[in-house]
Amino acid sequence: MLLTFFICLQFPSCATNGGGDANQKIPVESLLSSSGYSPKGSMMKQLPNVENKPLSELTAYSFDSFRFPMRSRNFTGFRIDATSSEIHSLEVFHASFPVEYIKKIDKEHLYTVSKLEKDDVQFYVYCVFNRETKKLTKKDGVPKNGTYETWETTGEYYFVNRKLSHADFERINVGDSLESVLSLDPMFEVTWDLHSFRPVTETVLLLADGIELIETQNPTDGADLFTVSKKTFLPFGSNPRVPLGIAPEQTATYHLLQLNDLELP
């Protein structure tokens, strides 16, 4: 069941009669704890006053509840993972992984940071959501007719184990093995196209100064045959729409590139 939320009902400063302290800090839990659509613009109005937890103090949740193994053919011994189908909106995400850190990207996008844990190793996931709007009437259960918003995932999930920069990846060269990349960043993963069961050759790594795209050659018999075939660095502040290396006529959008910097663990 899709859970939605009314932000305006909780914060008097959002109401039409005004009131409230515009500089008062708002706990993240209060921002996302109620149910129903929120009036358009209310989330962005409140975000500047949200009091986020320090990354080190975020609650750790199980990685296995965020990603789950797919029952699919797997030619290299890799477990084929997919993001949980339960996580399709900010409301449902919050119900499973209570949000403790949330920030604005632009007026249509925001991101959350959560801490995950697997095999006693802790790391972070940065999740991007975009605003979707809908005109509702009192028949839909809202207090008055108008335009309301909800927040849906864009499918952008960035896993970060430690703070790295583009300079750290200068030691990785075309032709290097997958193991050389994993020794630098254990969050590097080769993902799979579940239709063709072939590896997707472009992996996205979130760094302190931008995003690194690393393409790998297709293996023929096992994970140890993956090798680096191309590297592309996208600094913060660059165009978030990027041609796909495997299909240049198509583009991918990395919304976090719109930021000037990013807090990493």
N, C-alpha and C positions, 0 to 999 in steps of 0.2 A: 504494500500500500504506500503510495507516495505521500510523504509528510511535507507540509508547507508551513509558512510561518507569517504572523503579523508582527512586524517590528514596531509599527506606529502605535499599537495599543500599549506598548511597554514604555515608550519614551514621550513624555509630555512635550518636549521641544519639537517633536514631529507633528504635533497636532495643529489644527488650523487656528486655534486661539493662542498659539505661541507659549512662552514660558519655558522654564528650565535653564540650566546653566550650559551654554554652548561649549565650555571648556571642561565640563565634568567628565572624568574618565569613566568609560563603560566597560565592565567585564565582558570578555568575549562570550562567556556562557550566557549572559543575559541577552546578548544580541541575537542569538540563534536558538533560544530555548523554547519559544512558543510555536504554534502551528498556524498555517494558512498563508496565502499570498501576502506580500507586503506592497504598499503603495509605491508606484514607480519613483525611483530616486531616493527612497528612504535609507537603503543600505549605504550608498555612497555618502549620504549626509552624516551618518553615524560613524563611519569607518575612521575618520581622523581622530576621534576621541576614544577609540578602542584601546584598552590596555592589554597588550600581548604579553604572554609569558616569555621569559628568556628561553632560547632554544634548548639550553642545557636542562631546563626545568620542565620541559614538556613530558607528559605522561607517555610511557612506552607501550605500544600495542603490538600484538602478534602480526608479523609479516604474513603468516599463513592465512590470516583472516582477511588480509588486503588482497593477496593474490592467491589463486588456487590452481592446482594442477589440472590441465585439460586431458581428457582421455582421447589421445590422438596418436597417430603414427609418429615415431620419433627415430630418425635414422642415425643420429649421432650419439645417443645416450643422454642428451640434454632433456631435462623435464620441460615440457612445454607449458608455460604459464600464461594466464590471462588475468586482466584486472577483474575483480569481483563484479558480477552483473548487478549486485545490489547498489554499487556506487555509481549512480547516474545523476544525482543532483546534490547540491550542497546540504539540503535538508536531510536526505537519507545518509549522506556522508557523516553529518554531525551526529545522527542517531547511532551510528556504528563506531565512530571515532570522534568523540567530543572535541570540537575545534577549540584550540587554545592560542592559535596564532593565525591572523588573517590580515591581508593588506591589499591595497588597491594597485592595479596596474594602469587602467584607464577607466573611463566612465562606464565601459561595457564589460570589463574583465577584472577579476580579483584572483588572489591565490591564497592557499592555506599551506601551512607547514605542520607536519605531524611526525612524531618519532615512532619508528618501528623497531622490532627486535626479532632476531632469528638466531638460534644456536648461540645465545649469550652475546651476540654482536648487535650493537645498536646503530641505527642510521636514520636518515630523514627522507621524507617524501614531500616534494613540492607539487601541489595539485592546482591546476588552473580551471576556473569556472567563468562562464559568460552569462550575461543577463538575457533572459527571454521575457518578453512582455505580452500581456493579454488583456483585452478589455473585458471587465466583469461587471455584473449587476448584482443587486441584492439577492436575486434568486440563486446566485452562486455562493452565497453565504458571506459576502463581504459587507462591511458596514454601509458603504455607499457606492453608487455606480462610478466607474473610473478605470484607469489603466493601472494594472498591477504587474509586479515582476516576480520571477523566480530565477534561480541560478542553477545552470546545468553544466556538467563537466564538458570540457573541450576534448578530453582524451589525452591531455598533456600531463604526464606523471614523470617527475625527475627524481631519481634516487641518488642521494648524496651520502657518502660515508665520511669524507673529510674534506677540508678546504683545499682545493687545488686551483691552479691558474693555467693559462695557456702556456706559460714558460715551462711548466712541469712536463708538458707533452711534446716539447721540442726534442726530447731524447727518443721519442717514438718515431720510427722511420717507415716508409713504405717497404713492405717485405718482412717486417718484424712479425713475430708469432703472436697469437692471442695471449699466450702466457706473459709476454712482456708488457702487454697492456694491463692485464689483470694484476700484475705485481705493482703497478702504479695506482690503479683504481679498481678495486675489487667489485665495484658496482657496475662495471662494464658488462653488458649482456648482449648476446646474439639472439635476437627475437626471430620468430618464425611466422611465415605466411600460412595461416591455417587452411587456406584453400589449396595451395600448391605443395605445402609442406617443404618449402625451400626457405633458407634463411634470408631474412631482410638484412641487406648488407650495410645499412646506415644506422649507427647507434648514436644517440644524443646524450652528451655529458654536460651537466650544469656545473660551471666553474665560477670562481670569484669575479672574473672579468668578462664573462660571456658564456657562449655555448660552443663546445667542440663537437663536430660531426666526424665520426670515424667510420669509413667503409671497410669491409673485410671481404676477401675473396671467398667464394663458396667452397666448402669442404667437399671432398669426395669420399672420405672414409674416416670420419671421426673428428672430434673437436680440436685435436692437436694440429690439424691441417689448416685451421683458420689463419690467414695472414692479413696484415693491414694493406689495403690497396689505395686509400686516399684519406687525407685529413683536410678539414675545412674549419677555420676558426671564425666565429661570428661574435664581435664585441658588443657589449651592451650599448644601446643607442643606435644600432644598425637596423636596417629594414627587417621587420619580423617575418615577412613573407619570403621564403627561400625556395628556389627550384629544387626538386628532388633529384638526387644524383642518379637514382635508378629509373627515373621517368621525368626528364627535364621539362616536358610540357606541363607537368603538374607541379604544384607548389605545396609546401608545408608552412604552417604559421607557428612561430615560437614567440608567444606573446610576452614572455619575460624579457625579451630583448629590448622592449620599450623602456625598461628601467635603466637608470644611470648606474645603480649598484644593487647589491643583493646581500642580505645577511645570510651567511653560511656558518655551519658549526665549526 
